[in-house]
Every structure is written in C-alpha cells, then in structure tokens.
Amino acid sequence: MNAHAEVTETDRAPGSHRSGGDRLKSYTIGLGLAVLLTAASFAASSSSFVWGPSIPVLLAVLAIAQMGVHLVFFLHISTAADSTNNILALAFGIFVTGLVIFGSMIIISNLNHNMMPTDQLMDMHTQR
Amino acid sequence: MNTIVDVVSEETPTGVPLSERGPAQARVVTGFGFWLFLLSDIIIFSALFAAYAVLGGQTNDGPSAIELFDKRHVLLETSCLLASSFTCGMMMIATDRREAALTYCWALVTAVLGILFLCLEFSEFVHMVHQGAGPTRSAFLSSFFTLVGTHGAHVTAGIAWLAIMMAQVGTLGFRPMVVRRILCFSLFWHALDIVWIGVFTVVYLGAYS
C-alpha cells in the first residue's frame, strides 16, 4: 500500500508546476521575455529599420514566439513525459486552428481570383 | 524476463505498472478537461480570426484599419493584460501556499488590471461608433467588432469568475475543490492573454505593415 501512496505523478495538469520553489522565477522570466517580445513587435510594426515587405513575417514570428513563452512560462506546458496528454491536445488544437485560418484564407483568395470583375458582372445583368 | 522488468521500472519510478495505479488525481483530470475546453475555445477564436483575415480589407469605402487604430492605446491595453497575467500567476503561488490575504491582494490587482483593459477597449469602441465606424459600416468593421468583442466578453466573464472564486475562498476556504477551480481560472486567464497576442498582432499591428 505504501508504494501506492508514493506514486509520483505520471500526468500533470496544465498550469501546475512540478516544484513549488521555482515558480516565481518562471513567472518572472516569462514576464521579462513577453515584455521584450511585445516591445519588439510594436517597434517592428512601424520601423524603417526592417525591409518593408518582410514586416508581416517578422510580426508573425514575434507573435508565435510570445505565444510559446506564455505556454511554457505561464501555462507550464512542457515536453516532459508527464504532460504528454497536454502536449497532444495542444498539437491537435494548433492543427485545427491552422486548418481553419489558412484553409479559409486560401479558399477565399482563390474565389476572389476566379470572380468576374464587378463592372463586367453589372454589364451582364443589364444586358439580360 | 529481467530486462522487461527493468524497462517497466525505468518508465515507472515506483515500479507500479500503469494498469495498477488507479485513476489519476482529480486535480490532473480537472486540469486536463479544462485544457481541452480552452483549446476548443481557441478554435472558436480561430474561426473569428479567419473571418477577420478574409474580410479585413473589405472596407466598403468606409474608414480603414490604419485610420482608426491608435497604437499607443493598444500598447496600453496589452500592458494591462500582460501585467494581469503575471499577477494571476502570483495569485496562484499565494493560493498554493494557502495564504488567503495574499491571494485576495493579487486577485484584486488582477481584476483591476482586467477592468482597466475593458474600460480602454470600451472607450475605443465608443470612439469608433461616434466616428461612424460602427459594426454595421463595413464587413471589415463587423469582423473587427466580433473578434475583439468576443475577446472582451471572455475577459468580462473571467473577472466575474474571479470575483466568485474569491467569494468561495472567503466562505469555503482553500478546499481542494476551490483550489482546482482557481487553477482553472488561471488557465483561462493565461489563455485569454495568448488570444490577445494574436489580436494585437493581426488586427492592430497588421494594419500598419
């Protein structure tokens, strides 16, 4: 029975940290990195320092990096064996999110491309 | 035979096979279930982001994104939400140490920052509607108000939830059930901050680049 009481966790709830001591450190590092990345993306959005057309890509990279920082330091999602379930669910969530966003964008831009220009469409209506 | 036993004991530190450990702790099950809810919530937001990405340019000769948004205002909103995410973490540490007074303090700071964020957002909405840029003006503005408004509604619900949790700490104390609920709240609050990263990048900063 003793062995059962001493079982170390094989699953970890998201948000709960393994040991209590270094949580403050984790939140502080997370806040520092998040502030840096936020400041960087606000600065990058209107800077002439970066080549214009590359700014959206830079913003996307900074945003994804900051989301990663929040997941690791605030939500305490890790790749450790005890949070496999959390990571698998997260991977599926990211997959569906990507499918919905980029799928919609591709489909609609394709439809836009195949659409007849509005003035020609109006002409067809008036001729009928 | 020996090697098999070794492999089992290596994967399970105490030597108890996975099949004999019984159900996981309630804290783990609750946390995982709430994590699944959060991911499905993020999928709702992904649909709204997709709508904004598709309709963002359809201004119908009305005001466009770059004419409407004030970057300093957004930076202030972002700071509020980021700081409240941090204070929410501080509240979790206080909760795990069962320090009621500290928990109340950090919860109050978290709620005040959240309310400040909502006030800033609301004043922005009012300003836009007065400018004639309400949600009915164009497809761009409809998708903008839906996306940012849904996030604001989540923040409002979060603040109400936080108030209820503090009332439960006051009346029930730090029961395991109450602590689990506070853990779920902190997950919710951090997830809202992650959604806001997407909002300020795609909606506000995306308009300038």
HADDOCK unambig.tbl for C-alpha pairs under 7 A between the chains (distance, minus, plus):
assign (segid A and resid 3 and name CA) (segid B and resid 14 and name CA) 6.76 0.50 0.50
assign (segid A and resid 7 and name CA) (segid B and resid 14 and name CA) 6.07 0.50 0.50
assign (segid A and resid 11 and name CA) (segid B and resid 28 and name CA) 6.60 0.50 0.50
assign (segid A and resid 12 and name CA) (segid B and resid 28 and name CA) 5.68 0.50 0.50
assign (segid A and resid 13 and name CA) (segid B and resid 27 and name CA) 6.70 0.50 0.50
assign (segid A and resid 13 and name CA) (segid B and resid 28 and name CA) 4.34 0.50 0.50
assign (segid A and resid 13 and name CA) (segid B and resid 31 and name CA) 4.70 0.50 0.50
assign (segid A and resid 13 and name CA) (segid B and resid 32 and name CA) 5.64 0.50 0.50
assign (segid A and resid 14 and name CA) (segid B and resid 31 and name CA) 5.88 0.50 0.50
assign (segid A and resid 14 and name CA) (segid B and resid 32 and name CA) 6.53 0.50 0.50
assign (segid A and resid 14 and name CA) (segid B and resid 35 and name CA) 6.80 0.50 0.50
assign (segid A and resid 15 and name CA) (segid B and resid 187 and name CA) 6.23 0.50 0.50
assign (segid A and resid 27 and name CA) (segid B and resid 86 and name CA) 6.53 0.50 0.50
assign (segid A and resid 27 and name CA) (segid B and resid 89 and name CA) 6.67 0.50 0.50
assign (segid A and resid 31 and name CA) (segid B and resid 86 and name CA) 6.59 0.50 0.50
assign (segid A and resid 42 and name CA) (segid B and resid 205 and name CA) 7.00 0.50 0.50
assign (segid A and resid 45 and name CA) (segid B and resid 205 and name CA) 5.79 0.50 0.50
assign (segid A and resid 45 and name CA) (segid B and resid 208 and name CA) 6.18 0.50 0.50
assign (segid A and resid 45 and name CA) (segid B and resid 209 and name CA) 5.80 0.50 0.50
assign (segid A and resid 46 and name CA) (segid B and resid 208 and name CA) 6.49 0.50 0.50
assign (segid A and resid 46 and name CA) (segid B and resid 209 and name CA) 6.82 0.50 0.50
assign (segid A and resid 55 and name CA) (segid B and resid 209 and name CA) 6.16 0.50 0.50
assign (segid A and resid 56 and name CA) (segid B and resid 206 and name CA) 6.74 0.50 0.50
assign (segid A and resid 56 and name CA) (segid B and resid 209 and name CA) 6.30 0.50 0.50
assign (segid A and resid 59 and name CA) (segid B and resid 201 and name CA) 6.63 0.50 0.50
assign (segid A and resid 63 and name CA) (segid B and resid 197 and name CA) 6.28 0.50 0.50
assign (segid A and resid 63 and name CA) (segid B and resid 198 and name CA) 6.80 0.50 0.50
assign (segid A and resid 63 and name CA) (segid B and resid 201 and name CA) 6.65 0.50 0.50
assign (segid A and resid 67 and name CA) (segid B and resid 194 and name CA) 5.72 0.50 0.50
assign (segid A and resid 70 and name CA) (segid B and resid 194 and name CA) 6.87 0.50 0.50
assign (segid A and resid 74 and name CA) (segid B and resid 190 and name CA) 6.76 0.50 0.50
assign (segid A and resid 75 and name CA) (segid B and resid 187 and name CA) 6.51 0.50 0.50
assign (segid A and resid 75 and name CA) (segid B and resid 190 and name CA) 6.82 0.50 0.50
assign (segid A and resid 86 and name CA) (segid B and resid 32 and name CA) 6.77 0.50 0.50
assign (segid A and resid 89 and name CA) (segid B and resid 36 and name CA) 6.83 0.50 0.50
assign (segid A and resid 90 and name CA) (segid B and resid 39 and name CA) 6.95 0.50 0.50
assign (segid A and resid 93 and name CA) (segid B and resid 39 and name CA) 5.61 0.50 0.50
assign (segid A and resid 93 and name CA) (segid B and resid 43 and name CA) 6.98 0.50 0.50
assign (segid A and resid 96 and name CA) (segid B and resid 43 and name CA) 6.99 0.50 0.50
assign (segid A and resid 97 and name CA) (segid B and resid 43 and name CA) 5.56 0.50 0.50
assign (segid A and resid 97 and name CA) (segid B and resid 46 and name CA) 5.45 0.50 0.50
assign (segid A and resid 100 and name CA) (segid B and resid 46 and name CA) 6.58 0.50 0.50
assign (segid A and resid 100 and name CA) (segid B and resid 47 and name CA) 6.26 0.50 0.50
assign (segid A and resid 100 and name CA) (segid B and resid 50 and name CA) 6.80 0.50 0.50
assign (segid A and resid 101 and name CA) (segid B and resid 46 and name CA) 6.11 0.50 0.50
assign (segid A and resid 101 and name CA) (segid B and resid 47 and name CA) 6.62 0.50 0.50
assign (segid A and resid 101 and name CA) (segid B and resid 49 and name CA) 6.77 0.50 0.50
assign (segid A and resid 101 and name CA) (segid B and resid 50 and name CA) 4.51 0.50 0.50
assign (segid A and resid 104 and name CA) (segid B and resid 50 and name CA) 6.19 0.50 0.50
assign (segid A and resid 105 and name CA) (segid B and resid 50 and name CA) 6.83 0.50 0.50
assign (segid A and resid 105 and name CA) (segid B and resid 53 and name CA) 6.94 0.50 0.50
assign (segid A and resid 105 and name CA) (segid B and resid 54 and name CA) 6.02 0.50 0.50
assign (segid A and resid 108 and name CA) (segid B and resid 54 and name CA) 6.90 0.50 0.50
